[in-house]
Amino acid sequence: VMIPGSWDQALHQTLCSAGSCCSLSSPPPTCSLSRLLLFQENDPSVRLKIASLLGLLSKTAGFSPDCIMDDAINILQNEKSHQVLAQLLDTLLAIGTKLPENQAIQMRLVDVACKHLSDTSHGVRNKCLQLLGNLGSLEKSVTKDGEGLAVRDVQKIIGDYFSDQDPRVRTAAIKAMLQLHERGLKLHQTIYNQACKLLSDDYEQVRSAAVQLIWVVSQLYPESIVPIPSSNEEIRLVDDAFGKICHMVSDGSWVVRVQAAKLLGSMEQVSSHFLEQTLDKKLMSDLRRKRTAHERAKELYSSGEFSSGRKWGDDAPKEEIDTGAVNLIESGACGAFVHGLEDEMYEVRIAAVEALCMLAQSSPSFAEKCLDFLVDMFNDEIEEVRLQSIHTMRKISNNITLREDQLDTVLAVLEDSSRDIREALHELLCCTNVSTKEGIHLALVELLKNLTKYPTDRDSIWKCLKFLGSRHPTLVLPLVPELLSTHPFFDTAEPDMDDPAYIAVLVLIFNAAKTCPTMPALFSDHTFRHYAYLRDSLSHLVPALRVCKRNLEVPVCCW
């Protein structure tokens, strides 16, 4: 008597040797072997292992899996073990995946899956739905006789299991629908309403998959018009989906919140009105609904009154709307990103920051509005969140200009003990727009403090000041006398050229002077000498300038 482990090992070796024989021109012995083992073996655990190994064998290169398909389908008819049924369906899925061009086999396997969808085991129903998602097709297959087979509406069949009693089956149904989409089949718009109902499901796996499905449909039918519940108004489908996904940013499960926040970033087609609501926690009009002119005229007509001209304040809000009756697009979008950025889970905060970045890149006005929120994230307790916030602001830097208060918060990060954070901030300052000369001076002072505290940051700081000067020549110009300590009547002491801080100041000034021809007139004699020295020693930081020494009759120019 073999112990179970040795039996499985011997069986696996037998099937593998049979698989190698199948690549030859001789008839494959695996068919008879599988028939013998599966039909005559009484132990369900052994049959389960056989079915599993046959599934692995069908994926082996050089093996033709259609020789075991008929046996597997026949065994399905009488198999009592749910585990064996699920494994056999998994084997059939492997066979169908191996033969994607054989439409007859694909249709036959889909029919088999449909017949077993009524099984009482959730595992069997899951495998059937998985098979439908991977093999189901909307194309009409044709038999050898030329008669068209009945085409099953795979999307409707899968959609019927959105309301299955088992949450695992509901999740599998949604994932099967998503699999159809990934295979290039266009989903019906009617699926949208079904998916929206699943957002209130008790199980997080269902809600997470439903959010993904809603996003997919919104990308397929963005301009379609859908009605707003409890209202006679209509809205674009992508806007409605945006509001519903925003609502899920406040879900009880952090997994769902992360999923929702990530998807928001890719919804670039949403209206700017709803996009801006994500940064405001307050609902519009304090939940008071303003009647339209059409509604006011209709009310006047139905009352039988004569029109006496426009009445003062006749369009003022008359009734308070119940907070529970406010439609989702009004309440869902409001403050979604505010909630996401304040979430207790750092994964949600990172996802919200990334989504803000993606939306701000496509909308300059939104980039300006979300700037304060991104700057606040620089003070997050988690280093990864701070780093992601800095990278995000760098990506949208072309669309924003920092105010002094915002710049002050940004520069405070230079005291961070993490070198990655400091270098990321230097990269941010390279492409940041500053609004005032006081801001430039503040940035220089803080960078010099950074240089004193962390001397190893020298090269990164010099590079930062190079770009800061080249981007703000007009703001640097009035600061030159103060920065170089020049005097209109008296000569000043020559600074030490070995001082990294002095070199940092010169890098800022010389790069600003490249596009500001009046600036060299403010330079002292030793500044010209220092320019020539730095131009030779740090040519990657100091640009070529046309500077002329004042006390010489013949100009000495450096290019």
C-alpha positions in Angstrom: 0.0 0.0 0.0 1.4 3.4 -1.0 1.2 6.3 1.3 -0.6 9.4 -0.1 2.6 11.3 -0.7 4.4 8.6 -2.6 1.1 7.9 -4.6 0.9 11.5 -5.7 4.6 11.5 -6.6 4.3 8.3 -8.6 1.1 9.6 -10.3 2.8 12.9 -11.2 5.8 11.0 -12.8 3.4 8.8 -14.7 1.5 11.8 -16.1 4.7 13.6 -17.0 6.1 10.6 -18.9 2.8 10.3 -20.7 3.0 14.0 -21.6 6.4 13.5 -23.2 4.9 10.7 -25.2 2.1 12.9 -26.4 4.5 15.0 -28.4 5.3 12.0 -30.6 3.2 10.9 -33.6 1.9 7.9 -31.7 -1.6 8.0 -30.1 -1.3 9.7 -26.7 -1.6 7.3 -23.8 -2.7 10.1 -21.4 -6.3 9.8 -22.7 -6.6 6.2 -21.6 -4.7 6.9 -18.4 -7.0 9.8 -17.4 -10.1 7.8 -18.3 -8.9 4.9 -16.2 -7.9 7.0 -13.2 -10.8 9.4 -13.1 -13.6 6.9 -13.8 -12.3 4.1 -11.6 -10.8 6.0 -8.6 -13.3 6.2 -5.7 -11.3 8.5 -3.4 -12.3 12.2 -4.0 -9.0 13.5 -2.8 -7.1 11.3 -5.3 -9.5 12.3 -8.1 -8.9 15.9 -7.1 -5.1 15.5 -7.4 -5.5 13.7 -10.7 -7.6 16.6 -12.1 -5.1 19.1 -10.8 -2.2 17.3 -12.5 -4.1 17.0 -15.7 -4.6 20.8 -15.6 -0.9 21.3 -15.2 -0.2 18.8 -17.9 -2.5 20.6 -20.4 -0.3 23.7 -20.0 2.8 21.7 -20.9 4.5 22.7 -24.2 4.1 20.1 -26.9 1.0 18.5 -25.3 -2.3 18.6 -27.1 -4.9 19.1 -24.3 -8.0 18.4 -26.5 -7.5 14.7 -26.0 -8.5 14.9 -22.4 -11.3 17.5 -22.8 -14.1 15.0 -23.6 -13.2 12.8 -20.6 -13.2 15.8 -18.3 -16.6 17.0 -19.6 -18.1 13.6 -19.3 -16.9 13.2 -15.7 -18.4 16.5 -14.8 -21.9 15.1 -15.5 -21.7 12.6 -12.6 -19.1 14.1 -10.3 -20.5 14.6 -6.7 -17.5 16.2 -5.1 -17.6 20.0 -5.4 -13.8 20.3 -5.0 -13.3 17.9 -7.9 -15.9 19.7 -10.0 -14.1 23.0 -9.4 -10.7 21.5 -10.3 -12.1 19.9 -13.5 -13.5 23.3 -14.5 -10.1 24.8 -13.8 -8.6 22.2 -16.1 -11.1 23.0 -18.8 -10.2 26.6 -18.5 -6.5 25.7 -19.0 -7.5 23.7 -22.1 -9.6 26.6 -23.5 -6.8 29.1 -22.9 -4.4 26.8 -24.7 -6.7 26.6 -27.7 -7.8 30.2 -28.2 -8.4 29.9 -32.0 -10.7 26.9 -31.8 -14.1 28.5 -31.6 -16.0 25.2 -31.4 -14.1 24.2 -28.2 -14.6 27.7 -26.8 -18.4 27.5 -27.3 -18.6 24.0 -25.9 -16.7 25.0 -22.7 -18.9 28.1 -22.3 -22.0 25.8 -22.5 -20.4 23.5 -19.8 -19.8 26.5 -17.5 -23.4 27.8 -17.9 -24.8 24.4 -17.0 -22.9 24.3 -13.7 -23.6 27.8 -12.7 -26.5 26.6 -10.6 -24.2 24.4 -8.4 -24.7 24.9 -4.7 -20.9 25.3 -4.1 -19.5 28.8 -4.3 -16.2 27.3 -5.6 -17.9 25.7 -8.6 -19.8 28.9 -9.4 -16.6 30.9 -9.1 -14.8 28.7 -11.6 -17.7 28.8 -14.0 -17.7 32.6 -13.9 -14.0 32.7 -14.3 -14.3 30.4 -17.4 -17.0 32.6 -18.9 -14.9 35.7 -18.3 -11.8 34.1 -20.0 -13.5 32.2 -22.8 -16.9 33.9 -23.4 -17.4 35.7 -26.7 -20.0 37.8 -28.4 -19.1 36.4 -31.8 -21.4 33.9 -33.5 -19.8 30.4 -33.9 -20.6 28.3 -37.0 -20.7 24.5 -37.0 -19.4 22.3 -39.8 -22.9 22.1 -41.2 -23.0 25.8 -41.5 -25.8 26.1 -38.9 -25.3 28.9 -36.4 -25.2 27.9 -32.8 -27.3 29.8 -30.3 -25.1 32.7 -29.0 -25.3 33.1 -25.3 -25.4 36.6 -23.9 -22.4 36.1 -21.7 -22.6 39.6 -20.1 -26.2 39.0 -19.0 -25.4 35.6 -17.6 -22.5 37.0 -15.6 -24.5 40.1 -14.6 -27.2 37.9 -13.1 -24.7 36.7 -10.5 -24.0 40.2 -9.3 -26.8 39.5 -6.8 -25.7 36.0 -5.8 -26.1 35.2 -2.1 -22.4 34.4 -1.7 -20.1 37.5 -1.7 -17.3 35.4 -3.2 -19.5 34.6 -6.2 -20.5 38.3 -6.5 -16.8 39.2 -6.5 -16.0 36.5 -9.1 -18.9 37.8 -11.3 -17.5 41.3 -11.3 -14.0 40.1 -12.0 -15.3 38.0 -14.9 -17.0 41.1 -16.4 -13.7 43.0 -16.0 -12.0 40.1 -17.7 -14.3 40.4 -20.7 -13.3 44.1 -20.9 -9.6 43.3 -20.8 -10.1 40.8 -23.6 -11.4 43.6 -25.8 -15.2 43.0 -25.5 -17.2 46.2 -25.1 -19.4 46.0 -22.0 -23.0 47.1 -22.1 -24.0 50.4 -20.5 -26.8 48.7 -18.6 -24.1 47.1 -16.4 -23.5 50.5 -14.8 -26.7 50.5 -12.7 -26.0 47.0 -11.5 -22.5 47.9 -10.5 -23.7 51.1 -8.7 -25.9 49.0 -6.4 -22.9 46.9 -5.4 -21.2 49.9 -3.9 -23.3 49.4 -0.8 -22.4 45.7 -0.5 -21.5 44.5 3.0 -18.2 42.9 1.8 -15.2 45.0 0.9 -14.0 42.7 -2.0 -17.3 43.2 -3.7 -17.2 47.0 -3.3 -13.6 47.2 -4.4 -14.4 45.2 -7.6 -17.5 47.3 -8.2 -15.6 50.5 -8.0 -13.2 49.2 -10.7 -16.2 48.2 -12.9 -17.9 51.6 -12.6 -14.6 53.2 -13.7 -14.4 51.0 -16.7 -18.0 51.8 -17.8 -17.4 55.5 -17.3 -14.4 55.3 -19.7 -16.5 53.5 -22.3 -19.5 55.8 -22.2 -18.3 59.1 -20.7 -20.8 61.3 -22.6 -23.9 59.2 -22.1 -26.7 60.8 -20.1 -28.0 59.1 -17.0 -30.8 60.2 -14.7 -30.1 61.5 -11.2 -32.0 59.5 -8.5 -34.9 61.3 -6.8 -34.8 64.1 -9.4 -35.9 64.9 -12.9 -32.4 66.1 -13.8 -29.8 64.2 -15.9 -26.0 64.1 -15.8 -23.1 62.8 -17.8 -22.2 59.3 -16.9 -18.6 60.1 -16.2 -19.6 62.8 -13.8 -22.0 60.5 -12.0 -19.4 57.8 -11.8 -16.9 60.4 -10.5 -19.2 61.3 -7.7 -19.9 57.7 -6.7 -16.2 56.8 -6.7 -15.5 60.0 -4.6 -18.0 58.7 -2.1 -16.1 55.5 -1.8 -13.0 57.4 -0.6 -14.8 57.5 2.7 -15.5 53.8 2.7 -15.1 51.8 5.9 -12.4 49.6 4.3 -9.0 51.1 3.6 -8.5 48.8 0.7 -11.6 50.2 -1.0 -10.5 53.8 -0.2 -7.1 53.2 -1.8 -8.8 51.7 -4.9 -11.2 54.6 -5.2 -8.5 57.3 -4.7 -6.3 55.7 -7.4 -9.1 55.6 -9.9 -10.0 59.2 -9.4 -6.7 60.3 -10.8 -7.4 58.8 -14.2 -10.9 60.4 -14.7 -9.7 63.4 -16.7 -13.0 63.8 -18.6 -14.9 64.8 -15.5 -16.4 68.3 -15.5 -14.4 71.0 -13.7 -17.4 71.9 -11.5 -17.3 68.4 -9.9 -13.5 68.3 -9.9 -13.3 71.4 -7.8 -15.9 70.1 -5.3 -13.4 67.4 -4.2 -11.4 70.1 -2.4 -14.4 71.6 -0.5 -16.1 69.8 2.4 -19.2 72.0 2.3 -22.1 71.2 0.0 -23.2 73.8 -2.5 -25.9 76.3 -1.4 -26.1 74.8 2.1 -28.4 72.0 0.9 -30.9 74.6 -0.4 -32.1 73.9 -3.9 -32.7 76.9 -6.2 -35.7 76.5 -8.5 -35.2 76.9 -12.2 -37.0 79.5 -14.2 -39.0 76.8 -15.9 -40.2 75.4 -12.6 -41.2 78.9 -11.4 -43.2 79.6 -14.6 -44.9 76.2 -14.3 -46.0 76.9 -10.7 -47.4 80.3 -11.7 -49.3 78.7 -14.6 -50.8 75.9 -12.5 -52.0 78.3 -9.9 -54.1 80.3 -12.4 -52.5 83.6 -11.5 -51.9 86.4 -14.1 -48.3 87.3 -14.7 -47.5 90.7 -13.1 -43.9 90.8 -14.2 -40.8 89.5 -12.5 -41.2 89.2 -8.7 -38.3 90.2 -6.5 -36.7 87.1 -5.1 -39.1 84.7 -6.7 -36.1 82.4 -7.4 -34.9 82.3 -3.8 -34.5 78.8 -2.2 -37.8 78.0 -0.5 -37.3 74.6 1.0 -34.6 72.7 2.9 -33.5 69.5 1.2 -33.2 66.5 3.4 -29.6 65.5 3.7 -30.5 61.9 3.1 -32.1 62.8 -0.2 -29.2 64.7 -1.7 -28.1 62.9 -4.7 -24.7 61.2 -4.8 -23.0 63.5 -7.3 -23.7 66.5 -4.9 -22.5 64.9 -1.7 -20.0 62.3 -2.9 -17.6 64.6 -4.7 -17.5 67.2 -1.9 -14.3 67.0 0.0 -13.3 63.6 -1.4 -9.6 64.6 -1.7 -9.7 66.4 1.7 -10.8 63.1 3.3 -8.3 61.1 1.3 -5.4 63.4 2.3 -6.4 63.3 6.0 -7.0 59.5 6.1 -5.5 57.6 9.0 -3.9 55.0 6.6 -0.8 56.3 4.8 -1.6 54.1 1.8 -4.8 56.1 1.2 -2.9 59.4 1.6 -0.3 58.3 -1.0 -3.1 57.3 -3.4 -4.9 60.6 -2.9 -1.6 62.5 -3.5 -1.0 60.6 -6.7 -4.6 61.2 -7.9 -4.3 64.9 -7.3 -1.1 64.9 -9.3 -2.7 63.2 -12.3 -5.7 65.5 -12.3 -3.6 68.7 -11.7 -1.4 67.9 -14.7 -4.4 68.1 -17.0 -6.0 71.1 -15.4 -4.0 74.2 -14.5 -6.9 75.8 -12.6 -7.2 72.7 -10.5 -3.5 72.6 -9.9 -3.7 76.1 -8.3 -6.5 75.1 -6.1 -4.9 71.9 -4.8 -1.6 73.5 -4.1 -2.3 74.3 -0.4 -3.3 70.7 0.2 -0.2 69.3 -1.3 2.0 71.7 0.6 0.4 70.6 3.8 1.3 67.0 3.0 5.0 68.0 3.2 4.5 67.8 7.0 3.1 64.3 7.0 4.5 61.9 9.7 5.3 59.2 7.1 8.5 59.8 5.0 7.0 58.0 2.0 4.0 60.4 2.0 6.2 63.4 2.2 8.4 62.2 -0.6 5.5 61.4 -2.8 4.0 64.9 -2.2 7.3 66.5 -3.2 7.5 64.4 -6.4 3.9 65.3 -7.2 4.4 69.1 -6.8 7.5 68.8 -9.1 5.4 67.2 -11.8 2.8 70.1 -11.7 5.3 72.9 -11.1 4.8 74.4 -14.6 1.2 75.1 -13.7 1.7 76.7 -10.3 3.4 79.7 -8.6 4.2 79.5 -4.9 3.1 82.2 -2.5 5.5 83.2 0.3 3.5 81.4 2.9 3.5 78.2 0.8 7.2 78.6 0.1 7.9 79.0 3.8 6.2 75.6 4.4 8.1 74.0 1.6 11.5 75.3 2.7 10.9 74.0 6.2 11.4 70.5 4.8 15.1 71.3 4.2 15.6 70.5 7.9 14.5 66.9 7.3 17.0 64.3 8.4 16.3 62.2 5.3 18.7 62.9 2.5 16.2 61.6 -0.1 13.7 64.1 1.1 16.1 67.0 1.0 17.4 66.1 -2.5 13.8 65.7 -3.7 13.0 69.2 -2.4 16.1 70.6 -4.2 14.7 69.1 -7.4 11.4 70.7 -6.7 12.9 74.1 -6.2 14.7 73.7 -9.6 11.4 73.9 -11.4 9.4 76.0 -9.0 8.0 79.5 -9.9 8.4 82.0 -7.0 6.2 85.2 -7.0 8.4 87.8 -5.2 12.0 88.7 -4.6 11.5 88.1 -0.9 10.6 84.6 -1.8 13.9 84.2 -3.7 15.8 85.7 -0.8 14.1 83.3 1.7 14.9 80.3 -0.5 18.5 81.3 -0.7 18.8 81.8 3.1 17.2 78.4 3.8 19.4 76.7 1.3 22.5 78.2 2.8 21.3 76.9 6.2 20.8 73.5 4.7 24.4 73.7 3.3 25.8 74.6 6.7 23.9 71.8 8.5 24.4 69.1 5.8 27.6 69.9 3.9 27.2 66.7 1.8 24.3 68.4 0.1 26.6 70.9 -1.6 26.3 69.7 -5.2 22.5 69.3 -5.0 22.1 72.8 -3.5 24.4 74.4 -6.2 22.4 72.7 -8.9 19.1 74.0 -7.3 20.4 77.6 -7.2 21.5 77.4 -10.8 17.9 76.7 -12.0 16.4 79.1 -9.4 18.5 81.9 -10.8 17.8 81.1 -14.4 14.1 81.0 -13.9 13.9 84.3 -11.9 16.3 86.8 -13.3 14.1 89.9 -12.7 13.6 88.9 -9.0 17.3 88.2 -8.4 18.4 91.6 -10.0 17.3 93.8 -7.0 19.0 91.4 -4.6 22.5 91.6 -6.2 23.9 94.5 -4.2 22.9 92.9 -0.9 24.0 89.4 -1.9 27.4 90.6 -3.1 27.8 93.2 -0.3 28.8 95.8 -2.8 28.8 99.6 -2.1 28.4 102.4 -4.6 31.4 104.4 -3.2 33.6 102.1 -1.1 35.4 98.9 -2.0 34.4 95.9 0.0 36.5 93.0 1.2 37.0 90.2 -1.3 35.1 87.0 -0.2 36.8 83.7 0.2 36.5 81.6 -3.0 36.8 78.4 -0.9 33.5 79.2 0.9 30.7 76.9 -0.5 28.1 79.4 0.6 29.7 82.2 -1.4 29.9 79.9 -4.5 26.3 79.1 -4.0 25.4 82.8 -4.1 27.5 83.4 -7.3 25.9 80.4 -9.0 22.5 82.0 -8.4 23.6 85.4 -9.6 25.5 84.3 -12.7 22.6 82.1 -14.0 20.2 85.0 -13.5 22.6 87.3 -15.3 22.5 85.2 -18.4 19.1 86.6 -19.4 19.5 90.0 -17.6 22.1 92.1 -19.4 21.9 94.9 -16.9 23.0 92.8 -14.0 26.8 92.7 -14.7 26.9 96.5 -14.2 26.4 95.7 -10.4 29.4 93.4 -10.2 32.6 94.5 -8.5 36.1 93.8 -9.9 36.7 90.7 -7.9 33.3 89.3 -9.0 34.5 89.3 -12.6 37.6 87.4 -11.5 35.5 85.0 -9.6 33.3 84.5 -12.6 36.2 83.6 -14.8 37.5 81.1 -12.2 34.1 79.4 -11.7 33.5 79.3 -15.4 36.6 77.2 -15.7 36.2 75.0 -12.6 32.4 74.7 -12.5 31.3 75.1 -16.2 28.3 72.8 -15.7 26.9 75.3 -13.1 28.1 78.7 -14.5 26.8 79.7 -17.9 28.8 81.7 -20.6 28.2 85.4 -20.1 29.2 88.5 -22.0 30.7 90.4 -19.1 33.1 93.4 -19.5 35.5 94.7 -16.9 34.7 98.3 -16.2 38.2 99.7 -15.6 39.7 98.5 -18.9 39.5 100.2 -22.2 39.5 96.9 -24.1 36.6 94.7 -23.0 37.5 91.3 -21.6 34.6 89.1 -22.5 33.9 85.5 -21.4 31.7 83.4 -23.5 
